[in-house]
Each structure stands twice: as structure tokens, then as C-alpha cells.
Amino acid sequence: MSNLDNIDLQILKFLQEDALMTNKEIASRLNMTPTPIHERIKRLEKDKVIEKYTAILNKSKLGKSLVVLVDVTLKEHAAIFLEQFERDVLLLPEVVECYCISGGSDFLLKVLVKDMDEYRHFILQKLATISNIGNAQSRFVVNEIKSQTPVPIEI
């Protein structure tokens, strides 16, 4: 982060709030012209500080209101088994987040499904088909208190 100055950080904050904000709008807020803003954004994209632009969707309105956190423990922990599990999980669209974690389990999955029937199908027809899973412990989200995508930026 040493090559990011305050203007870069402010641009990043603006884009996290609204990725559709134009260079002209950002420039106006920063009392600059659009050209240097455009150049900075292109540099931030090239340097992979900005990885991609996306829309945040309302999962309930799309029929995916059941959120399940699944702790997965593998039977074998050699690199080949860990890598194979990671490849297998990438193929499951219901898994929207996957973390390799420390502690009692090896991975934490965030799964989005319509309801308990769809989750049962996911467990039996998809997750259970992945070899080397020793244990999978499900926790169902009752109420989502905070869910955000912005990375905290201090200026």
C-alpha cells in the first residue's frame, strides 16, 4: 500500500460506495479534472488494487434466502488433498465463499440456497460426492446483522 497516496485511497472509497461513479463525479469531489482520475483508476486496475467491478444483489429477492456456514474437516491433509478439495469447491455455485482456516476444521464454506430442501440436495448430491471430507458441520444463519463488501480504508 506504500505506493497509494490519499487521492488513490479516496478514489477507492468512492468506487466502493458506487462503482458506477464517473471519473467526472470523482474529479469534482476531489477538486480535480477527470483525466488524472482516469489515469489513476487505470493504474489501480493494472496493479490489481481494483480486481473487478460487480453488482451486489439481494439474495432474498432472487430466492436464495437460506445462508449456511459449513465447517469442513478433511480426512487427509497432504497438499494434494487440500488442492483437490479447493478445485472441487470452485465447481459448486451454491458455495459463494470458501476459506481455508485454522482451528478445529480445515475450511469454512458460505452456502446460499433457497430453502432446507435445496440445502439437503446440495449436501447429498454435491458436497457428499467430494472425496476426502471427514466431517461437515452446518450452522444456519438466523439473522444477518452485517454483511458488507467494502475493504476498510483509512485516509
N, C-alpha and C positions, 0 to 999 in steps of 0.2 A: 504494500500500500504506500510505500515511500514515494512512488512516482505520481501519486494522486494529490492534487492541490485542492484547496477549498472550493474552487469553481467546479472541478470534476465531481467532488462529493455532493455539491448542491445539485448538479445536473442529475446525478444518480438518484438522489432523493426525489426530485421532481418526476423522473421516469418511473420510479417505483410506485409513486402515488397515481400516475396516469401515463401509461406507456404511449398513449396517443397524443400526448402534448407535443406541439410542433416546435421546431427549432426557433421560430419567431416568438412563440409564447415564452419559451425558456429564456431566450435572449432578453426579452422585455423584463422579465422578473429579475434578471441579473444585471440589467442596465448595460447590455452588450448588443452587438449586432449578430444576426443569425449565422454568418459564415464561420466565425470561430467556434460557435456552439456545434455546428455541423461537423467541423473538423475534429473537435474533442470527442463527440459521440462516435464518429468513425474509428478514432484511435481506441476508445474504450471497447468497442466491438472487436476490433482487430486483436487487442490484447486479452480478449476473453474476460474482461471485467464484466461486460454485459454479455451473457451467454445466449440469451434468446428473449423474444417478446412473446407474451401469451395472454390469453383471456382467462380470468378466474370465473368459473361457472358455479351456479347454485346447484349443488348436488341433489338437494331435495326436489327441486323443480324438474330435474332430469331423472327422477325415480331411483336415486341411489342414496337413500337416507339412512341406511344402516352402516355405521362405521365400526369396524372390528380391528382391534390391535392383537396381533398374534405373535407370541413368543415362540420361536422355533429353536430347538436344540438338535444338533446333528449327532449321528452315531459315531462317525469318523471325522477327524479334524485335520487330516492331511490337506495340503494346499489343493490338490486335485479335486477333493470332495467339496471344499469350500467354493472353489471356482465353478464347479458344475452346478451347485445349488444356485449360485448367483445367476448363471446363464439361464437356468430353468425358471427362476422367478421373473426374469425380464420378459418372459413369454406370457405371463399371466396379467391380463388387462385389469383385473379386479384389484391387483396389488398396485397401489398408487405411490407408495413409499416403501423402501426396504433399507434397513440399516444393519450393518454388522456391528454388534455391540459386545461389551464386556459384561461380566456378571454371570447370573445363573443360566442364561440362554445365549445362543450364538447370533440370532437375527431377530429383529423386530420388524414385522410387516404391518402396514396400514392398508386395510382392505375396505373397499367401498362396494356395497351390494344393495339390491332393492329391499330385501327382507330376509327373514330367517330361512325360508325355503331356498332362496338363491345362495345363501351362505352355506347351507348344508350341501348343495350341489357343488359349490366351489371346493369345500373340504373333501368330499368323497370322490369327485371326478377330476379334480385338478391338483390340489395340494398333496393329497394322499398318493398320487401317482409319482411324485418326486422321490427318487431313491435317497437313502441315507438320512431321512428325517427320523429322529429318535422320539421326539415329543413335540407336540404343538399345543400351546395353551392359549385359548381365546379369551379376550376381555372385550365386552361390548360397551361402546360409548353411550352413556345415558343422556348426557348434555354436553355440547361443545361450548366451552367457556371462551376460549380464544383460539383462533386459527388465522394465521397471517403468513404471507409470503415475503414481505419486505425484510431485508437484512438491516439490522440497526446500524445507522450511520451517524456518527457524532462529528459535528463541524466545529 
